[in-house]
């Protein structure tokens, strides 16, 4: 049961494959820091692999057959991709499900104000974060501004000559009271406002700095203050993901929860062509806040998409749809907490995920007495062991910390509501939900290999 590190099994060629795939992933997370950017990039890559927009199939009243590749975009924030298998869809699908949203700061709808000669923007944090980790960092603005007649895309702070933004912190010389507070209260949510400027506009007496920022926004981007009402702008750590460690064995970057699983899930589906069962890569939004809303897993988007595909195959009815859903198998591809030698007390060493030892399976998540978890069946896990061992994929099992230490969840339980076989499967992470998270390149590569094997049912 003592799993060896995956690095030990690689020959020179395999190690190069690990590094090459990891570099492609590093570039992806450096460029795609929002769910919208992920969907846009994934669609571009999918089209290059011959995937067709399902809407064109539906509108053209065309038929789908085995080997066809289609995708459906959900409001630019979620995406479902299918490779149609040889078996009837009612026999079920093999689904890789991941989320592409990550913890961050969002600009409020009326964000811009001036205080003490500084222009500030008001934020509302998204997802579970330690607020103190998000101060004093260079931050970038990513998102869209929908005016009354067009949509403007923003990406400010990533290029070398771009300005960056940030949340200030209290200097240590005056922080006696702050340092006496509990960590959870040392930085308040309403104190996570970003500073965006300090030069006043000439000729203005009131809010002159704010007015200068508005002039810059108007001149440079065509944005009026009122346009923030219909904007979605995310404040994220600025800068590219980096190799981590002398040996470059790891990656440090923003948003690896859960793009470190979404990217290999997507790439696994791109690598297959002829499948027995229909293969699916399902990439959803809003997992970090409960999978709610029209782009979250609780929506009917995926179920409706499967219904449309059945209709395009000429075999839609309610019973067939229910059978297709209930007979499916899922890897809920989400991250797990990696064992951290700096904080060993929160983990059960015999039931923890370790960096470099392969993809991770969590039979259950939840908290306390497994509350809120999907608990995968022994039979399903046994079959996954057969598949992965045949392909010599490195994998390990884990729990999310010691019993009663905390807990968490994924989209697994939502898909399980259809009667699907589901288990959490992903990559171990250090610094989870922090602005900069850490993963092992070997684990990312083994996740890719595991997802490919799952789709092919080796």
C-alpha positions, 0 to 999 in steps of 0.5 A: 500500500506504500505507493511509489512516486511516479517519477521512479517509473519514467524512462528518459522519453517518458519523463520528457513527455511529462515535461512537455505536457506540463509545459502545455498546461502551464501555458494554458493556466497562464493565459486562461484565468477565468471560466470565459477564457477557458471556454473560449480556448477549449472551443478553439482547440476542439474545433481544430480536432474536428468538433462541431457546434451541436447547435449547427447540427440541431438547426440543420436537422442533421443526424449524429452517428458513432465517431461524431464529435460535438460540443455545446457552449453554455453562456460562455461559462460552461461547456460539454463535449461529446465523442459519440460511441458505437453503443447506443447512448442509452447504455450510458456514457463515460463522463469526465466532469470538472469545474473551470471557475476558481476563487477570486475577487469580483468587482461589484456593479458600482465599483469605482469610488475616490477616497483620500486622493486614491481611486478605488474599486469595490470587490466581493470575494468569490468562493472560499478564500483566506482573505489575508492571502489576497493582499499586497499581490499584483493583480490583473483584471479579466472579464467582459463589459456588456454595453448597450450595443457591444461586449468588450473583453478586458485583460489588463495586468498580464503583459509586461508593460501593463499596469497592475492593481492590488489590495493594500495591507496594514504596515507592521508598525501600526498592526498591533490590533490587527495582529491580535485578531483571529486570522479569519478576521484580520482582513475583512471582506469589505477591505479587499478593495483594489487601488486603481489610480492617484492622479487627479483630472485637471480642472476638476475639484470633486472626485478628480482622481475618479474622473481621471480613471473614468477618462482613461477607461473611456479613451482606452476601452470605450467604457462608461461608469454606467457600463459596470452595471452590466460587467463581469470583471474578475480580479486575479493574481497577475503573472504567468504560472511558473516551474516550482523547485530546483528540479522543475518538478512542480508548477505554481500558478493561479486557478489550479483548482480545478483547471489542473483537472479540467485541462487533462480531462479536455485533452483526454477527450481530444486524444480519442476517436473510436469509442465503445461508449460515448465519451464526455468532457463536462466543464462547469461553472459556479462549483466554488459557490455551490454549483448554482445558477444556469452555468452550474452543475445544478442546472439542467444544461447537461441533461438537456444537452443529452436529450438534444443528442438523443434527438439528433440520433433519432432515438429520443424519449424520456425513458431513453434519456433516463437510462442514458443518464443512470447508466453512465459512469463519472470521474468527478475530476476535482483536486484533493489536498496534498500532504504538506510537511509544514502542516502534518497535524491536519492529515491522516498519513495513511489516507492522504494524497502525496505529491508525485504519487499519481492521480488521486481518488477520494471515495467520499468527501463531505465533512464530519460523518461524511455529510454531503458526500457521494460515497462511491461503490466498492464495485465501481472502484474495483473496476477502475483499479482494473482499468488503471492497473492494466495501463500502469497508471499511477494512482493513490487514494485519499481523504480530505484531512482527518475526521472532523478536521474540516471537509469539502465537496465537488460536483460528484453528488449532483451527478450521482442524483441521476443514479450514475456511478461517480467517484472524485478523481483528480490531482493533489494540490498544495496551497489550495484556494490560495492565489498561487497553488502548487501541483506535481507535473507527474500527477498532472500527466498521470491524470491525463493517462488515467482519464484516457484509459477511463474513456477507452475502458481499457 
